[in-house]
Amino acid sequence: MQTNSTIFVAGATGLAGSAIARRLSNSGYRHILAPNRQALDLKNRIVVDRFFKAHAPEYVFLAAARVGGIQANAQFPAEFLQENLSIQCNVIDAAYRHGAKKLLFLGSSCIYPRLAPQPIREESLLTGSLEPTNQWYAIAKIAGLKMCEAYALQYGWNAISLMPTNLYGPGDNFSETQSHVLPALIRRFHEAKRGRAESVTIWGTGAPQREFLHVDDLASAALFLMEAYHSPEPINVGSGMEVTIAELAESIKAVSAYEGEIVYDRAKPDGAPRKLLDSSRLYALGWRPRISLQEGLRETYAWFETHHAHARA
Ligand SMILES: NC(=O)c1ccc[n+]([C@@H]2O[C@H](COP(=O)([O-])OP(=O)(O)OC[C@H]3O[C@@H](n4cnc5c(N)ncnc54)[C@H](OP(=O)(O)O)[C@@H]3O)[C@@H](O)[C@H]2O)c1
């Protein structure tokens, strides 16, 4: 990528897309296309084709998707599958047909089998059954990375697929029903502190282990891999550090200075028992995460404190 290359970031109003657009602009790239959904509905094949015909981006970061936590997946299975499949098919196919040099597709660690050996290597893909609570989204993401692989095989086109672990950071979705565990907890502790609530309730037992990566580290890995990685094989992007949900709750309680109790609602599902990615393929290329979870939580909580009035919630 040159600083005057035409670069399209799909999903630039989202957590990952906004971090990638931010990093591109801070790295001196001057021609970044970042239309929002109102300007370009990626589910609409005709407008997507027209956009690529008009702008012919050389590099594409596909960070647009219908994303959500366990509750949202359970409530909207059809939409999660249909929307993600159509966004991916429209953007990947149009990028190829309109001569893009390279496309980077963002998948997710939920593509891997629920009981894959830990830490999860890329080779575990399609070796066992998926976590049922988010299978619709996972199937769509598997179709996306396979589409990149198929276009690379049939046309010799340069498309790569990143499998990030759980992301967090400024600009996340903090809604009670649609968000992932980390932003949901930030919001819950913040409101409990402001409302002087006696306790905060956490879904499940608190025992599941999770890996988190700050979204600015993800953006740095994405720019690094756009330059350094040319295989259609998926590549994991993780921090290599995992915590239990209970430890995460305690850390967020500390950064929010909440003084009440933490209560566990064991009637609610825990989701997968553990989900740690093996990111040695990426680390072997020379990339390493920079932002520790404690540092990232402090920064994200501070961001939420100042933006919660108009944050996605
Ligand atoms: N968040 C995570 O923990 C995580 C972990 C691993 C991988 N990922 C991957 O990272 C990618 C981005 O996720 P995220 O967390 O950044 O999600 P997000 O914050 O919800 O952002 C999704 C983006 O996609 C856009 N979008 C959705 N449907 C669209 C449509 N029909 N037309 C145009 N734009 C549309 C959204 O626009 P609006 O703002 O208008 O809704 C938003 O900009 C996804 O592929 C996801 O699989 C995320």
The ligand as an SDF file (V2000), in Angstrom:
LIG
                    3D

 48 52  0  0  0  0  0  0  0  0999 V2000
  -16.2500   -7.1820   18.2530 N   0  0  0  0  0  0  0  0  0  0  0  0
  -15.5460   -8.2780   18.3930 C   0  0  0  0  0  0  0  0  0  0  0  0
  -15.2830   -8.7290   19.5080 O   0  0  0  0  0  0  0  0  0  0  0  0
  -15.0270   -9.0240   17.1840 C   0  0  0  0  0  0  0  0  0  0  0  0
  -14.2090  -10.1410   17.4080 C   0  0  0  0  0  0  0  0  0  0  0  0
  -13.7090  -10.8240   16.3220 C   0  0  0  0  0  0  0  0  0  0  0  0
  -14.0060  -10.4220   15.0390 C   0  0  0  0  0  0  0  0  0  0  0  0
  -14.8060   -9.3470   14.8490 N   0  0  0  0  0  0  0  0  0  0  0  0
  -15.1050   -9.0110   13.4550 C   0  0  0  0  0  0  0  0  0  0  0  0
  -14.8120   -7.6690   13.1930 O   0  0  0  0  0  0  0  0  0  0  0  0
  -15.7390   -7.1740   12.2200 C   0  0  0  0  0  0  0  0  0  0  0  0
  -16.3280   -5.8890   12.7450 C   0  0  0  0  0  0  0  0  0  0  0  0
  -16.9280   -6.1410   13.9950 O   0  0  0  0  0  0  0  0  0  0  0  0
  -17.1850   -4.9260   15.0240 P   0  0  0  0  0  0  0  0  0  0  0  0
  -17.0820   -5.4480   16.3730 O   0  0  0  0  0  0  0  0  0  0  0  0
  -16.3810   -3.7360   14.6080 O   0  0  0  0  0  0  0  0  0  0  0  0
  -18.7360   -4.6590   14.7170 O   0  0  0  0  0  0  0  0  0  0  0  0
  -19.5810   -3.3130   14.8460 P   0  0  0  0  0  0  0  0  0  0  0  0
  -18.9260   -2.3920   15.8100 O   0  0  0  0  0  0  0  0  0  0  0  0
  -20.9770   -3.7220   15.0610 O   0  0  0  0  0  0  0  0  0  0  0  0
  -19.4070   -2.6770   13.3800 O   0  0  0  0  0  0  0  0  0  0  0  0
  -20.0220   -3.2640   12.2840 C   0  0  0  0  0  0  0  0  0  0  0  0
  -19.9310   -2.2810   11.1390 C   0  0  0  0  0  0  0  0  0  0  0  0
  -20.5650   -2.8490   10.0040 O   0  0  0  0  0  0  0  0  0  0  0  0
  -21.4800   -1.8870    9.4870 C   0  0  0  0  0  0  0  0  0  0  0  0
  -22.5740   -2.5280    8.7970 N   0  0  0  0  0  0  0  0  0  0  0  0
  -23.3470   -3.5480    9.2250 C   0  0  0  0  0  0  0  0  0  0  0  0
  -24.2750   -3.8460    8.2970 N   0  0  0  0  0  0  0  0  0  0  0  0
  -24.0740   -2.9630    7.2710 C   0  0  0  0  0  0  0  0  0  0  0  0
  -24.7100   -2.7500    6.0130 C   0  0  0  0  0  0  0  0  0  0  0  0
  -25.7360   -3.4880    5.6120 N   0  0  0  0  0  0  0  0  0  0  0  0
  -24.2360   -1.7730    5.2020 N   0  0  0  0  0  0  0  0  0  0  0  0
  -23.1820   -1.0090    5.5980 C   0  0  0  0  0  0  0  0  0  0  0  0
  -22.5310   -1.1580    6.7700 N   0  0  0  0  0  0  0  0  0  0  0  0
  -22.9850   -2.1240    7.5900 C   0  0  0  0  0  0  0  0  0  0  0  0
  -21.9650   -1.1290   10.7140 C   0  0  0  0  0  0  0  0  0  0  0  0
  -22.5840    0.0680   10.3530 O   0  0  0  0  0  0  0  0  0  0  0  0
  -23.5630    0.8210   11.3990 P   0  0  0  0  0  0  0  0  0  0  0  0
  -22.6290    1.5630   12.3110 O   0  0  0  0  0  0  0  0  0  0  0  0
  -24.3830    1.7090   10.5390 O   0  0  0  0  0  0  0  0  0  0  0  0
  -24.3320   -0.2300   12.1160 O   0  0  0  0  0  0  0  0  0  0  0  0
  -20.6220   -0.9400   11.4340 C   0  0  0  0  0  0  0  0  0  0  0  0
  -19.8990    0.0950   10.8370 O   0  0  0  0  0  0  0  0  0  0  0  0
  -16.7810   -8.2430   11.9890 C   0  0  0  0  0  0  0  0  0  0  0  0
  -16.5070   -8.8960   10.7820 O   0  0  0  0  0  0  0  0  0  0  0  0
  -16.5810   -9.1810   13.1370 C   0  0  0  0  0  0  0  0  0  0  0  0
  -16.8040  -10.4780   12.7570 O   0  0  0  0  0  0  0  0  0  0  0  0
  -15.3220   -8.6240   15.8700 C   0  0  0  0  0  0  0  0  0  0  0  0
  1  2  1  0
  2  3  2  0
  2  4  1  0
  4  5  1  0
  4 48  2  0
  5  6  2  0
  6  7  1  0
  7  8  2  0
  8  9  1  0
  8 48  1  0
  9 10  1  0
  9 46  1  0
 10 11  1  0
 11 12  1  0
 11 44  1  0
 12 13  1  0
 13 14  1  0
 14 15  2  0
 14 16  1  0
 14 17  1  0
 17 18  1  0
 18 19  2  0
 18 20  1  0
 18 21  1  0
 21 22  1  0
 22 23  1  0
 23 24  1  0
 23 42  1  0
 24 25  1  0
 25 26  1  0
 25 36  1  0
 26 27  1  0
 26 35  1  0
 27 28  2  0
 28 29  1  0
 29 30  1  0
 29 35  2  0
 30 31  1  0
 30 32  2  0
 32 33  1  0
 33 34  2  0
 34 35  1  0
 36 37  1  0
 36 42  1  0
 37 38  1  0
 38 39  2  0
 38 40  1  0
 38 41  1  0
 42 43  1  0
 44 45  1  0
 44 46  1  0
 46 47  1  0
M  CHG  2   8   1  16  -1
M  END
$$$$
